[in-house]
Amino acid sequence: MNASHILDALEMIDDKYILQAGEHSFTTNPSGRNGERKAGNLRRIMVLIAAAALLLMLCGFGAYKLGLFDYWIQTPSATPEDTVRYAIENQIKKDYTVRVTVDTVHVDTDETKRLAAMYSGSELAEERGWTEEYLAEHFTAVKAVYYIEYDHTKVFMNDGWTKQYFYLVREPETGEWTIIDNTSPDT
């Protein structure tokens, strides 16, 4: 449903209903049970809030179980290639992954330069404290090719050979690389 449908529906509401709603007052109650009515309204509101929160949690869990958003199980390491290789291999720890085979993992200097130039001076870089010097020394792109197979009774993701770019930053104090994002070069 888009905005024009909503506006069309709102235009169809007769003005008399809007006027009646404006005239109705919750403060006047001939039976004298204002406190009970307010408490009942508060209970209804609290139940609706609890139901909405539960629904949001269930939707988030469902999206995770379906693989709609999926975080990498990372083991930061001294080389970006090892960090990516471990993250891919750790997919086997997820209950919906049947098999993982890593083919190639290597730093892609062209993609690193492209993304570092894109991030340089951006709001995201400013927000994260990434200077041009930081990006030059502590940012890299790694290209990985791997095969993955899923249990299709648990997720609807496609099996097969996958090519992905992983974007990593190095923690200056520890020297360990961590994945901050990933994308497919084919999309």
N, CA, C and O of each residue as an XYZ file, in Angstrom:
748
protein
N       0.866     -1.159      0.000
C       0.000      0.000      0.000
C       0.909      1.217      0.000
O       1.815      1.339      0.824
N       0.646      2.113     -0.941
C       1.480      3.304     -1.005
C       0.731      4.510     -0.465
O      -0.423      4.398     -0.051
N       1.376      5.639     -0.469
C       0.814      6.843      0.148
C      -0.473      7.289     -0.532
O      -1.381      7.779      0.139
N      -0.572      7.130     -1.844
C      -1.786      7.587     -2.532
C      -2.997      6.751     -2.133
O      -4.106      7.276     -2.035
N      -2.793      5.441     -1.899
C      -3.893      4.600     -1.430
C      -4.370      5.031     -0.046
O      -5.570      5.068      0.228
N      -3.428      5.351      0.808
C      -3.780      5.776      2.167
C      -4.539      7.097      2.119
O      -5.550      7.264      2.801
N      -4.050      8.032      1.315
C      -4.732      9.320      1.209
C      -6.138      9.165      0.629
O      -7.068      9.832      1.083
N      -6.303      8.291     -0.372
C      -7.630      8.046     -0.937
C      -8.578      7.492      0.117
O      -9.741      7.888      0.191
N      -8.062      6.558      0.943
C      -8.897      5.959      1.983
C      -9.295      6.994      3.029
O     -10.433      6.998      3.498
N      -8.367      7.867      3.395
C      -8.680      8.889      4.393
C      -9.701      9.898      3.866
O     -10.522     10.407      4.629
N      -9.652     10.185      2.580
C     -10.615     11.121      2.004
C     -12.035     10.571      2.032
O     -13.004     11.331      2.012
N     -12.154      9.237      2.079
C     -13.468      8.608      2.045
C     -14.172      8.643      3.402
O     -15.378      8.409      3.480
N     -13.430      8.931      4.462
C     -14.040      8.997      5.784
C     -14.951     10.218      5.823
O     -14.534     11.330      5.502
N     -16.168      9.999      6.211
C     -17.142     11.085      6.263
C     -16.762     12.059      7.372
O     -16.352     11.653      8.460
N     -16.904     13.348      7.081
C     -16.559     14.385      8.051
C     -17.348     14.254      9.346
O     -16.872     14.659     10.406
N     -18.553     13.690      9.270
C     -19.360     13.601     10.492
C     -18.708     12.700     11.525
O     -18.842     12.945     12.724
N     -17.994     11.650     11.082
C     -17.319     10.766     12.027
C     -16.152     11.475     12.700
O     -15.884     11.270     13.884
N     -15.475     12.294     11.948
C     -14.364     13.054     12.505
C     -14.882     14.061     13.527
O     -14.283     14.241     14.587
N     -15.999     14.717     13.206
C     -16.593     15.683     14.137
C     -17.089     14.989     15.404
O     -16.915     15.508     16.507
N     -17.710     13.809     15.245
C     -18.189     13.071     16.417
C     -17.020     12.664     17.306
O     -17.117     12.724     18.532
N     -15.931     12.257     16.699
C     -14.761     11.871     17.484
C     -14.220     13.068     18.251
O     -13.777     12.922     19.390
N     -14.250     14.237     17.650
C     -13.785     15.442     18.322
C     -14.669     15.845     19.477
O     -14.189     16.385     20.473
N     -15.977     15.584     19.352
C     -16.911     15.958     20.411
C     -16.860     14.992     21.586
O     -17.182     15.369     22.713
N     -16.462     13.762     21.336
C     -16.427     12.754     22.386
C     -15.337     13.093     23.396
O     -14.211     13.423     23.023
N     -15.674     13.011     24.646
C     -14.705     13.352     25.677
C     -14.573     12.189     26.645
O     -15.562     11.644     27.136
N     -13.329     11.826     26.903
C     -13.099     10.748     27.864
C     -13.160     11.243     29.297
O     -13.143     10.441     30.230
N     -13.230     12.538     29.483
C     -13.232     13.065     30.842
C     -14.622     13.075     31.454
O     -14.741     13.129     32.678
N     -15.674     13.024     30.654
C     -17.030     13.009     31.209
C     -17.570     11.594     31.132
O     -17.619     10.989     30.061
N     -17.960     11.097     32.240
C     -18.501      9.754     32.311
C     -19.677      9.795     33.279
O     -19.471      9.994     34.477
N     -20.923      9.609     32.787
C     -22.082      9.721     33.664
C     -22.086      8.704     34.797
O     -22.692      8.969     35.835
N     -21.459      7.593     34.652
C     -21.495      6.592     35.719
C     -20.472      6.889     36.811
O     -20.508      6.268     37.874
N     -19.559      7.835     36.563
C     -18.593      8.215     37.594
C     -17.409      7.285     37.695
O     -16.729      7.265     38.721
N     -17.143      6.515     36.657
C     -16.030      5.564     36.699
C     -14.859      6.028     35.838
O     -14.299      5.241     35.074
N     -14.490      7.287     35.956
C     -13.387      7.818     35.157
C     -12.073      7.103     35.444
O     -11.322      6.796     34.518
N     -11.791      6.839     36.698
C     -10.546      6.165     37.081
C     -10.453      4.771     36.500
O      -9.395      4.358     36.025
N     -11.586      4.026     36.537
C     -11.588      2.675     35.975
C     -11.372      2.714     34.465
O     -10.642      1.895     33.907
N     -12.025      3.686     33.808
C     -11.900      3.793     32.359
C     -10.459      4.132     31.973
O      -9.913      3.551     31.036
N      -9.843      5.073     32.697
C      -8.467      5.448     32.401
C      -7.521      4.272     32.634
O      -6.601      4.051     31.846
N      -7.745      3.514     33.718
C      -6.902      2.354     34.005
C      -7.074      1.294     32.921
O      -6.102      0.667     32.500
N      -8.317      1.094     32.467
C      -8.566      0.126     31.397
C      -7.893      0.546     30.100
O      -7.326     -0.282     29.387
N      -7.961      1.849     29.800
C      -7.303      2.350     28.590
C      -5.791      2.178     28.690
O      -5.138      1.809     27.714
N      -5.241      2.444     29.861
C      -3.807      2.291     30.064
C      -3.400      0.824     29.902
O      -2.374      0.527     29.290
N      -4.208     -0.094     30.455
C      -3.922     -1.529     30.296
C      -3.939     -1.926     28.822
O      -3.062     -2.657     28.361
N      -4.939     -1.443     28.085
C      -5.018     -1.767     26.654
C      -3.793     -1.245     25.913
O      -3.233     -1.935     25.061
N      -3.387     -0.043     26.238
C      -2.209      0.535     25.586
C      -0.960     -0.287     25.909
O      -0.149     -0.562     25.026
N      -0.810     -0.674     27.163
C       0.357     -1.474     27.562
C       0.354     -2.840     26.867
O       1.405     -3.322     26.447
N      -0.818     -3.460     26.746
C      -0.920     -4.751     26.056
C      -0.537     -4.576     24.587
O       0.181     -5.409     24.034
N      -1.006     -3.508     23.953
C      -0.654     -3.255     22.552
C       0.844     -3.028     22.381
O       1.442     -3.519     21.423
N       1.448     -2.291     23.301
C       2.888     -2.051     23.237
C       3.650     -3.369     23.403
O       4.601     -3.638     22.669
N       3.229     -4.188     24.369
C       3.883     -5.486     24.583
C       3.721     -6.379     23.359
O       4.668     -7.056     22.958
N       2.530     -6.389     22.760
C       2.290     -7.211     21.577
C       3.147     -6.733     20.404
O       3.686     -7.551     19.659
N       3.275     -5.419     20.237
C       4.100     -4.881     19.154
C       5.572     -5.244     19.370
O       6.266     -5.609     18.420
N       6.046     -5.146     20.601
C       7.436     -5.499     20.895
C       7.682     -6.983     20.629
O       8.710     -7.346     20.057
N       6.758     -7.834     21.035
C       6.887     -9.266     20.787
C       6.890     -9.558     19.296
O       7.680    -10.375     18.823
N       6.022     -8.905     18.560
C       5.960     -9.098     17.115
C       7.272     -8.685     16.456
O       7.770     -9.389     15.577
N       7.832     -7.562     16.868
C       9.109     -7.128     16.312
C      10.229     -8.120     16.617
O      11.063     -8.403     15.757
N      10.248     -8.649     17.844
C      11.264     -9.633     18.200
C      11.103    -10.903     17.374
O      12.089    -11.454     16.887
N       9.869    -11.369     17.214
C       9.633    -12.576     16.431
C       9.996    -12.377     14.967
O      10.546    -13.278     14.335
N       9.691    -11.200     14.425
C      10.053    -10.911     13.040
C      11.571    -10.907     12.876
O      12.091    -11.442     11.896
N      12.278    -10.311     13.823
C      13.732    -10.291     13.766
C      14.318    -11.683     13.852
O      15.249    -12.013     13.117
N      13.780    -12.509     14.747
C      14.259    -13.885     14.881
C      13.955    -14.670     13.619
O      14.788    -15.438     13.140
N      12.745    -14.473     13.075
C      12.362    -15.158     11.842
C      13.254    -14.766     10.686
O      13.657    -15.624      9.901
N      13.571    -13.483     10.566
C      14.449    -13.020      9.497
C      15.840    -13.625      9.652
O      16.478    -13.989      8.664
N      16.309    -13.730     10.899
C      17.613    -14.356     11.133
C      17.582    -15.819     10.731
O      18.498    -16.302     10.067
N      16.521    -16.533     11.136
C      16.421    -17.961     10.831
C      16.293    -18.206      9.329
O      16.771    -19.224      8.829
N      15.656    -17.289      8.608
C      15.521    -17.427      7.161
C      16.776    -16.981      6.431
O      16.904    -17.189      5.225
N      17.698    -16.371      7.155
C      18.937    -15.920      6.541
C      18.815    -14.579      5.860
O      19.658    -14.235      5.032
N      17.788    -13.809      6.185
C      17.612    -12.512      5.552
C      18.657    -11.514      6.011
O      19.072    -10.654      5.234
N      19.082    -11.611      7.243
C      20.263    -10.878      7.670
C      21.079    -11.839      8.502
O      20.550    -12.563      9.345
N      22.352    -11.834      8.256
C      23.182    -12.871      8.816
C      24.559    -12.301      9.127
O      25.246    -11.825      8.223
N      24.960    -12.342     10.350
C      26.250    -11.819     10.741
C      27.302    -12.913     10.641
O      27.019    -14.096     10.831
N      28.493    -12.496     10.344
C      29.601    -13.440     10.245
C      30.109    -13.781     11.634
O      30.215    -12.914     12.502
N      30.420    -15.045     11.832
C      31.070    -15.477     13.068
C      32.558    -15.246     12.836
O      33.213    -16.000     12.117
N      33.074    -14.200     13.450
C      34.436    -13.781     13.138
C      35.459    -14.234     14.162
O      35.168    -14.403     15.346
N      36.659    -14.422     13.661
C      37.830    -14.627     14.488
C      38.873    -13.645     13.968
O      39.636    -13.981     13.062
N      38.919    -12.430     14.531
C      39.895    -11.455     14.039
C      41.309    -12.032     14.113
O      41.652    -12.752     15.051
N      42.123    -11.702     13.103
C      43.488    -12.230     13.086
C      44.445    -11.186     12.516
O      44.040    -10.082     12.153
N      45.700    -11.554     12.447
C      46.748    -10.623     12.028
C      46.740    -10.356     10.527
O      47.304     -9.359     10.077
N      46.113    -11.227      9.749
C      46.034    -10.987      8.308
C      44.568    -10.924      7.886
O      43.738    -11.669      8.407
N      44.248    -10.039      6.944
C      42.854     -9.945      6.500
C      42.376    -11.230      5.816
O      41.206    -11.598      5.924
N      43.278    -11.903      5.119
C      42.905    -13.158      4.445
C      42.474    -14.210      5.461
O      41.482    -14.906      5.245
N      43.208    -14.335      6.567
C      42.843    -15.316      7.590
C      41.516    -14.959      8.246
O      40.715    -15.848      8.537
N      41.272    -13.673      8.483
C      40.009    -13.248      9.083
C      38.837    -13.663      8.200
O      37.834    -14.182      8.691
N      38.968    -13.433      6.898
C      37.894    -13.797      5.960
C      37.759    -15.312      5.868
O      36.647    -15.838      5.891
N      38.877    -16.012      5.763
C      38.828    -17.482      5.663
C      38.139    -18.075      6.905
O      37.301    -18.967      6.778
N      38.486    -17.589      8.086
C      37.862    -18.095      9.312
C      36.365    -17.779      9.338
O      35.562    -18.607      9.770
N      35.990    -16.586      8.876
C      34.570    -16.219      8.877
C      33.771    -17.137      7.955
O      32.665    -17.558      8.294
N      34.333    -17.440      6.798
C      33.634    -18.339      5.859
C      33.576    -19.742      6.440
O      32.518    -20.373      6.435
N      34.694    -20.234      6.939
C      34.720    -21.575      7.514
C      33.806    -21.686      8.737
O      33.250    -22.756      8.990
N      33.642    -20.610      9.492
C      32.776    -20.622     10.673
C      31.294    -20.705     10.318
O      30.462    -20.926     11.199
N      30.953    -20.532      9.044
C      29.554    -20.685      8.638
C      29.056    -22.102      8.934
O      27.857    -22.310      9.121
N      29.954    -23.060      8.978
C      29.574    -24.451      9.267
C      29.024    -24.588     10.688
O      28.322    -25.555     10.985
N      29.336    -23.634     11.569
C      28.834    -23.668     12.946
C      27.357    -23.299     13.039
O      26.724    -23.515     14.072
N      26.812    -22.745     11.964
C      25.399    -22.377     11.962
C      24.575    -23.605     11.621
O      24.937    -24.377     10.733
N      23.470    -23.784     12.323
C      22.706    -25.026     12.189
C      22.080    -25.225     10.817
O      21.583    -26.315     10.535
N      22.085    -24.231      9.966
C      21.476    -24.375      8.647
C      22.514    -24.562      7.543
O      22.145    -24.687      6.375
N      23.813    -24.584      7.889
C      24.867    -24.784      6.893
C      25.277    -26.247      6.887
O      25.572    -26.826      7.933
N      25.293    -26.844      5.688
C      25.648    -28.255      5.539
C      27.125    -28.409      5.209
O      27.814    -29.260      5.772
N      27.609    -27.565      4.275
C      28.999    -27.717      3.831
C      29.553    -26.378      3.381
O      28.834    -25.557      2.811
N      30.852    -26.161      3.643
C      31.563    -24.961      3.202
C      32.936    -25.392      2.697
O      33.649    -26.145      3.360
N      33.292    -24.903      1.514
C      34.616    -25.163      0.962
C      35.170    -23.843      0.440
O      34.578    -23.226     -0.446
N      36.289    -23.417      0.979
C      36.920    -22.165      0.559
C      37.855    -22.461     -0.596
O      38.705    -23.348     -0.508
N      37.693    -21.705     -1.695
C      38.550    -21.874     -2.866
C      39.708    -20.877     -2.809
O      40.861    -21.278     -2.649
N      39.407    -19.575     -2.940
C      40.461    -18.562     -2.914
C      40.068    -17.402     -2.010
O      38.894    -17.052     -1.888
N      41.076    -16.821     -1.386
C      40.910    -15.633     -0.547
C      42.149    -14.778     -0.768
O      43.265    -15.213     -0.481
N      41.957    -13.552     -1.282
C      43.111    -12.676     -1.495
C      42.703    -11.213     -1.414
O      41.559    -10.850     -1.688
N      43.678    -10.377     -1.028
C      43.454     -8.938     -0.968
C      43.330     -8.425     -2.395
O      44.145     -8.755     -3.257
N      42.306     -7.617     -2.636
C      42.072     -7.020     -3.951
C      42.437     -5.544     -3.862
O      41.666     -4.740     -3.339
N      43.613     -5.187     -4.373
C      44.104     -3.809     -4.240
C      43.254     -2.812     -5.011
O      43.063     -1.686     -4.550
N      42.738     -3.197     -6.176
C      41.895     -2.271     -6.949
C      40.615     -1.946     -6.194
O      40.213     -0.785     -6.124
N      39.974     -2.964     -5.629
C      38.741     -2.745     -4.861
C      39.044     -1.959     -3.589
O      38.240     -1.127     -3.168
N      40.191     -2.217     -2.978
C      40.590     -1.469     -1.779
C      40.730      0.011     -2.118
O      40.219      0.863     -1.390
N      41.416      0.323     -3.215
C      41.597      1.725     -3.625
C      40.250      2.366     -3.946
O      39.997      3.506     -3.557
N      39.391      1.645     -4.649
C      38.092      2.184     -5.037
C      37.264      2.543     -3.807
O      36.711      3.640     -3.726
N      37.180      1.619     -2.848
C      36.362      1.881     -1.664
C      37.004      2.902     -0.732
O      36.296      3.710     -0.130
N      38.318      2.885     -0.601
C      38.986      3.884      0.242
C      38.730      5.279     -0.318
O      38.505      6.219      0.444
N      38.763      5.421     -1.641
C      38.473      6.720     -2.263
C      37.015      7.110     -2.034
O      36.702      8.280     -1.816
N      36.130      6.120     -2.086
C      34.707      6.396     -1.864
C      34.451      6.823     -0.416
O      33.678      7.748     -0.165
N      35.101      6.146      0.535
C      34.911      6.467      1.954
C      35.594      7.774      2.343
O      35.110      8.486      3.222
N      36.701      8.093      1.703
C      37.499      9.256      2.081
C      36.661     10.530      2.067
O      36.083     10.901      1.046
N      36.608     11.195      3.228
C      35.868     12.438      3.360
C      34.360     12.272      3.474
O      33.642     13.272      3.511
N      33.860     11.053      3.529
C      32.418     10.831      3.613
C      31.913     11.016      5.042
O      32.695     11.059      5.991
N      30.596     11.123      5.175
C      30.000     11.234      6.509
C      30.267      9.972      7.327
O      30.530     10.046      8.528
N      30.199      8.811      6.668
C      30.458      7.552      7.374
C      31.883      7.521      7.918
O      32.106      7.135      9.066
N      32.847      7.927      7.094
C      34.242      7.948      7.548
C      34.412      8.918      8.706
O      35.121      8.626      9.669
N      33.771     10.054      8.612
C      33.852     11.041      9.690
C      33.228     10.483     10.965
O      33.777     10.636     12.057
N      32.074      9.835     10.812
C      31.377      9.263     11.963
C      32.214      8.184     12.649
O      32.198      8.064     13.874
N      32.939      7.407     11.859
C      33.753      6.316     12.405
C      35.176      6.744     12.736
O      35.958      5.941     13.244
N      35.519      7.988     12.458
C      36.860      8.471     12.763
C      37.908      7.987     11.784
O      39.077      7.865     12.151
N      37.524      7.708     10.548
C      38.452      7.228      9.528
C      39.028      8.399      8.747
O      38.335      9.006      7.931
N      40.257      8.707      8.989
C      40.947      9.725      8.208
C      41.489      9.075      6.937
O      41.431      7.855      6.784
N      42.012      9.891      6.032
C      42.609      9.341      4.808
C      43.806      8.456      5.154
O      44.031      7.422      4.526
N      44.574      8.881      6.169
C      45.733      8.089      6.598
C      45.289      6.744      7.172
O      45.894      5.706      6.902
N      44.206      6.785      7.977
C      43.685      5.543      8.560
C      43.244      4.595      7.450
O      43.588      3.413      7.471
N      42.486      5.105      6.482
C      42.016      4.271      5.379
C      43.179      3.695      4.581
O      43.127      2.547      4.140
N      44.224      4.489      4.399
C      45.381      4.013      3.636
C      46.115      2.881      4.345
O      46.665      1.991      3.696
N      46.124      2.912      5.667
C      46.903      1.928      6.428
C      46.074      0.804      7.043
O      46.586     -0.298      7.242
N      44.804      1.064      7.348
C      44.027      0.120      8.147
C      42.720     -0.333      7.487
O      41.815     -0.804      8.175
N      42.617     -0.201      6.194
C      41.408     -0.605      5.479
C      41.821     -1.450      4.280
O      42.785     -1.123      3.588
N      41.092     -2.540      4.035
C      41.387     -3.361      2.862
C      40.140     -4.104      2.399
O      39.189     -4.296      3.155
N      40.173     -4.511      1.146
C      39.105     -5.331      0.565
C      39.694     -6.690      0.222
O      40.771     -6.783     -0.366
N      38.980     -7.732      0.592
C      39.421     -9.095      0.314
C      38.358     -9.765     -0.537
O      37.169     -9.717     -0.224
N      38.806    -10.393     -1.621
C      37.880    -11.126     -2.487
C      37.989    -12.609     -2.142
O      39.082    -13.165     -2.037
N      36.835    -13.224     -1.972
C      36.810    -14.647     -1.628
C      35.877    -15.388     -2.578
O      34.832    -14.876     -2.980
N      36.277    -16.589     -2.921
C      35.446    -17.494     -3.709
C      35.313    -18.772     -2.884
O      36.306    -19.367     -2.466
N      34.062    -19.178     -2.661
C      33.830    -20.367     -1.851
C      32.529    -21.042     -2.256
O      31.658    -20.439     -2.883
N      32.423    -22.318     -1.876
C      31.207    -23.088     -2.128
C      30.492    -23.259     -0.795
O      31.115    -23.543      0.227
N      29.171    -23.080     -0.821
C      28.399    -23.256      0.408
C      27.116    -24.000      0.088
O      26.487    -23.779     -0.946
N      26.746    -24.883      0.996
C      25.519    -25.676      0.846
C      24.698    -25.543      2.126
O      25.237    -25.619      3.230
N      23.378    -25.342      1.964
C      22.497    -25.093      3.098
C      21.468    -26.201      3.277
O      21.147    -26.931      2.339
N      20.961    -26.310      4.493
C      19.835    -27.188      4.799
C      18.570    -26.417      4.441
O      18.190    -25.474      5.135
N      17.924    -26.823      3.355
C      16.776    -26.063      2.851
C      15.493    -26.313      3.626
O      14.444    -25.765      3.288
N      15.570    -27.132      4.658
C      14.416    -27.225      5.564
C      14.472    -26.102      6.600
O      13.509    -25.869      7.329
N      15.626    -25.401      6.655
C      15.799    -24.342      7.649
C      15.938    -22.953      7.036
O      15.533    -21.971      7.658
N      16.501    -22.845      5.831
C      16.685    -21.541      5.175
C      16.370    -21.658      3.688
O      16.331    -22.751      3.122
N      16.147    -20.505      3.078
C      15.832    -20.465      1.657
C      16.952    -19.836      0.842
O      16.708    -19.320     -0.249
N      18.166    -19.871      1.352
C      19.299    -19.290      0.637
C      19.782    -20.284     -0.418
O      19.603    -21.494     -0.281
N      20.399    -19.746     -1.473
C      20.876    -20.578     -2.580
C      22.222    -21.201     -2.263
O      23.102    -20.564     -1.683
N      22.366    -22.468     -2.660
C      23.642    -23.170     -2.570
C      24.515    -22.746     -3.751
O      24.045    -22.121     -4.703
N      25.787    -23.099     -3.664
C      26.655    -22.948     -4.827
C      27.891    -22.119     -4.567
O      28.202    -21.718     -3.446
N      28.585    -21.884     -5.685
C      29.807    -21.096     -5.628
C      29.445    -19.638     -5.446
O      28.556    -19.116     -6.118
N      30.142    -18.988     -4.534
C      29.863    -17.603     -4.187
C      31.142    -16.790     -4.284
O      32.201    -17.215     -3.822
N      31.031    -15.607     -4.895
C      32.138    -14.640     -4.908
C      31.684    -13.460     -4.067
O      30.588    -12.933     -4.258
N      32.529    -13.051     -3.140
C      32.192    -11.917     -2.295
C      33.419    -11.077     -2.018
O      34.546    -11.568     -1.953
N      33.152     -9.765     -1.854
C      34.162     -8.863     -1.322
C      33.872     -8.675      0.155
O      32.726     -8.464      0.552
N      34.908     -8.753      0.958
C      34.819     -8.481      2.383
C      35.647     -7.227      2.641
O      36.771     -7.100      2.157
N      35.082     -6.316      3.399
C      35.761     -5.067      3.720
C      36.162     -5.116      5.189
O      35.335     -5.347      6.070
N      37.442     -4.895      5.428
C      37.990     -5.066      6.765
C      38.731     -3.816      7.226
O      39.273     -3.058      6.423
N      38.739     -3.627      8.530
C      39.560     -2.591      9.148
C      40.460     -3.257     10.181
O      40.116     -4.275     10.780
N      41.627     -2.643     10.366
C      42.596     -3.163     11.339
C      42.572     -2.273     12.565
O      42.610     -1.046     12.468
N      42.511     -2.912     13.712
C      42.586     -2.202     14.992
C      44.049     -1.801     15.206
O      44.914     -2.669     15.326
N      44.332     -0.490     15.254
C      45.734     -0.057     15.359
C      46.472     -0.614     16.580
O      47.661     -0.919     16.496
N      45.774     -0.749     17.717
C      46.445     -1.222     18.937
C      46.819     -2.701     18.863
O      47.912     -3.084     19.279
N      45.915     -3.537     18.335
C      46.160     -4.984     18.332
C      46.694     -5.487     17.000
O      47.319     -6.545     16.941
N      46.451     -4.733     15.927
C      46.869     -5.183     14.599
C      45.936     -6.230     14.003
O      46.234     -6.785     12.945
N      44.803     -6.513     14.666
C      43.880     -7.534     14.159
C      42.866     -6.934     13.198
O      42.391     -5.815     13.393
N      42.543     -7.691     12.161
C      41.592     -7.285     11.135
C      40.196     -7.808     11.474
O      40.042     -8.933     11.950
N      39.180     -6.976     11.225
C      37.786     -7.337     11.483
C      36.955     -6.966     10.259
O      37.160     -5.917      9.648
N      36.012     -7.845      9.911
C      35.112     -7.588      8.790
C      34.077     -6.551      9.236
O      33.440     -6.698     10.279
N      33.923     -5.496      8.420
C      32.896     -4.495      8.719
C      31.713     -4.572      7.749
O      30.617     -4.096      8.044
N      31.966     -5.187      6.578
C      30.893     -5.297      5.585
C      31.314     -6.312      4.533
O      32.483     -6.688      4.443
N      30.358     -6.740      3.751
C      30.648     -7.606      2.622
C      29.596     -7.394      1.541
O      28.479     -6.954      1.811
N      29.984     -7.718      0.313
C      29.062     -7.578     -0.804
C      29.478     -8.539     -1.907
O      30.600     -9.047     -1.919
N      28.575     -8.774     -2.813
C      28.867     -9.639     -3.944
C      29.219     -8.782     -5.145
O      28.508     -7.817     -5.424
N      30.286     -9.092     -5.866
C      30.634     -8.284     -7.044
C      29.629     -8.482     -8.184
O      29.617     -7.706     -9.139
N      28.803     -9.498     -8.088
C      27.846     -9.809     -9.148
C      26.521     -9.076     -8.993
O      25.659     -9.165     -9.866
N      26.345     -8.333     -7.858
C      25.073     -7.625     -7.661
C      25.272     -6.138     -7.730
O      24.313     -5.379     -7.587
